[in-house]
Amino acid sequence: MNISVDIPDDIGRSLAGRSDNLSRAVLEALAAEGFRAGAITTSQVQKMLGLGSRRDTEAFLRRAEALHDSTANELEREIAALRGACLE
């Protein structure tokens, strides 16, 4: 899915100054917030960002201060997501 976001040019320039790739920074922020909110799993974050391993994904989530201790429900969602990925 492609999403387009319009922001004022001056704000875009300010944000671009912090990152070489503003599109990637927005994608990472969306992934971290989606995970933080419980909307997506670690495996979905990995897929969304094209990360090579669960270790890379967890490192990203730690840097984004989004990784937390998993609850039983979250672990069950992870297992279900992994099972679904194996069936694809």
N, C-alpha and C positions, 0 to 999 in steps of 0.2 A: 504494500500500500504506500502510495506517495502522498505526503501531506505538505501543503504550502502554508507558510506563516508570514504574514505581513507585519513588520515592525518599522517604526520610524528610522530613517537612515542614520541619524546621529546615534541612536541606541545600538543599531546594528554595527556601526563602526566601533563603538565602545566595547561591545561584546567580542567582536572579531579581534580586537587588540589583545584579548586574554587567551585566545586560542587560534592556532594556525588554521583550524578547520571548524568553522562555526556550525556547520551541519552536523558534524560528528559530536560536538559538544552538546548540541540540543538533543540528539539521539541518546547520548549517554545520560543526560539529565532526565529524560523521559523514562529510560529503563530503570534508573535508580529510584525514581519516584514511584513508578509502577510497582516495583518490588517492595518498596517501603510500605505502600498502601495495601499490599497483599493482592494486587490485581494480576500480577504475573509471578511465575516461579523462577528459581535460579536457572533452570534449564531453558526457560523462555528468554531470560536475560542473555544467556550465552548465545542462543540462536539469533536474537535480535541484533546483538553487537558483533556477531561473527567471531566470537572468542574460541580459542582452540581447545580449552579444557575447563573442567569444573574448577580447578585450582586458579586459572586465570580469571574466571568469573567471580569467584569468592574474593580474589585480590582486588578486582575492580569494585565490588560491593563494599569492601572494607575501606578503600580510598574514598568512596562516595558516602561513607558513614551510613550505609544502608543495611549492612549485614548485622543480624541480631540472632540471638538464640532461637532456634526453631521450636515451634509448638508442635504437639502431636498432629493437629489439623494441617499445619503447613507441611509436615513430613508426608502425611497421607496425600496431599495435593501433588507433592513432588513425585512420589511413587506413581501416582496415576498418570502424571504427565510423561514420565519416563516410559511407562508401559505403553502409552499411546504412541510415543515416538518409535518404539520398537515395532509396533504393528504397521507403521507407515511404509 
